[in-house]
Amino acid sequence: MMLPSADALAALVPDGALLAMPPDNSLPSVAIAKALIRRGARNLRLLGVPVSGFATDILIGAGCVAELETSAVSLGEAGFAPRFSAALREGRLILRDATCPAIHSMLQASEKGIPFMALRGIIGSDILANRPDWKVVPNPFAEDGEDPIVLLPARQPDFAIFHAAMADSEGNVWLGRRRECATIAHASKAALVTVERFVEGNFLENEKLAPGAISSTYITATAIAERGAHPVALLDEYGFDAAYVADYARAAKTEEGFRAWLDREVFGAAQKVAAE
Amino acid sequence: MSASDHQGRAAMHPAIAPEERLIATLARLIMDPSAPPARHIAVGAASPMPAAACWLVKLMGHPVKLSLLHKRSGNPFTEGTRELFDLTGQGRIDLFFLGGGQIDGQANLNLVGTGEWPGMGVRFPGSFGSAFMYFMTPRTILFREEHSPRVLVEKVDNISAPGVSAPGVFRRGTAQALVTGKCVFRFHPDRARFSLESLHPGETVDSVREATGFPFDVEGEVPATPDPSEAELALLRGTVCDEMVETYPEFCARIWGRRAEAA
């Protein structure tokens, strides 16, 4: 289903939903994040796959987020994520720290429809000590010794949210090798995807495009949002806008600065035009 | 290295930058014959010096496969970021680099934050893949340029990845060494302690002790960290910089005065 705008996609997301989002090196839909802020979403639960960046920080700052599960939150070269740090300090955010492969594994369990996955490592860390939902069991196949191993429960997000280069006539999307987006689409109950453009045809009938496509089986709705990943890079199509993120990081150091940034960049006239 | 070599370099080159010495030091640790072989190295976090050290090793002609996770073009993986962890889980990544907001004397890493969990003092970004990678690579080189009592602590506030594991816990390797802006420490997993391996120019055992929050071993006379060789410097300032400039433009501009070509 092709909808008219990122705002129409955001309207499908109820308050309290669990949203899986890729980080700044892997096609987040900043367009949907901004639309969720415009729609005044509340109590969202975010899952960083496997870490979180710019889109997560603006959603937290705008008061849309109650809980965050992730392996790190960062603006990369622009430093720590300021609104995330403030919300954590002020007790406005429930944070569940994970470690990157644990998040991939929990989603893969959902992809397969099995209750858990096993993962090496983690034992002896305070991440495990603070995750009562993760269990350590003896490897049942071990031949000598106990061989403790961590079990991670399947995690099924309500929505996968990301940006792709293009959508086709069949509702398939194409984003190349950023396959963590495929994993979250496969694992989630629904997937909302912004794209740069619409292309006639069927990516799955093209041997060169099919490996970088995600089948419409998993895609609930798409909308065109040109430069929908900005300020994040989109594959080889446009680069990371470091100046924009650095400007954001400076502005968002304070609540007032962040509010002014939101007014300009999310609620401002330019955004309204783009959303129409 | 002879005195005449030294004078030759001084005449031909501007002074060795501390970063160049650190890069050459990391490269020597990568090639350490007493460590497990480094056939496939992954470089993750934002610090450009480990990446430069890997390029130096490769461009010196050693057959090593590099997977540079932050490189925009030429990403080594086709199955998404989980492929790094799957490869590492199988034991097919030989060496990884980690740092930490805090690192303690048992090589425990804290990338989460200070104070009460989950970092109610100063929150750091988070553990990334460290709680897995530290166990599953045969060796890890720890790198943290800031060498101060707030970073190198007696005991980390929170453990995002433990330095050693109890017997029976599956673990392929531990820290090999910790390289800082003042010195190189070697890690000894059998006794879960660091020893001082070499001192960068201007440092003494006492100055390092003063800046270090954890106790460490000192065995005999501690040598100076060697300077990069003539050949290493030429590579660093030439082809290593060429490889780095797209991904780390600010670093290359600052250290080598190089600007990226306009895209």
Interface residues (C-beta under 8 A of the other chain):
Chain A: N25 S26 P50 V51 T70 S71 A72 V73 S74 G76 E77 F80 A81 F84 S85 L88 R89 L95 D97 A98 T99 C100 P101 A102 H104 Q108 L119 R120 G121 I122 I123 G124 S125 D126 I127 L128 N130 G145 E146 D147 P148 I149 R177 R178 R179 E180 C181 A182 T183 P211 A233 D236 G239 F240
Chain B: A46 H70 R72 S73 N75 F77 T78 E79 G80 T81 R82 F85 D86 G89 L111 V112 W117 P118 G119 M120 R123 F124 P125 G126 S127 F128 G129 S130 A131 F132 M133 Y134 F135 M136 N158 I159 S160 A161 P162 S165 A166 G168 V169 F170 E250 A263
